[in-house]
């Protein structure tokens, strides 16, 4: 069974930085597209960033130029470096992995809260 565990969330002031980590269990990590999504109350879960096994990266428009996604296949871990944080970045951030063997199936972490406030 694949399990995703996020860490690194917390409270930060506007303009500050946080680094989120997502550790994945199971043998599919190296073959999975990994991503970060975020969700606020009453709103849909939106893509923050994703990275393929080949290193192709996509960012949501709201975070381009400020966030950086990366993956370390030797550690089965994906990271999200968040810089120049804004209050509107406040959300629960979720780690995501696409199952490489099942079309349309995704694994999700439990989420980690990021709050940007002075």
Secondary structure, DSSP 8 states (H G I E B T S, - for coil): ---EEEE--EEE-TT--EEEEEEE-SS-GGGS-EEEEEE-TTS--EEEEEE-TT--EEE-TTTTTTEEEEEETTTTEEEEEE-S--GGG-EEEEEEEE-TTSTT-EEE---EEEEE--
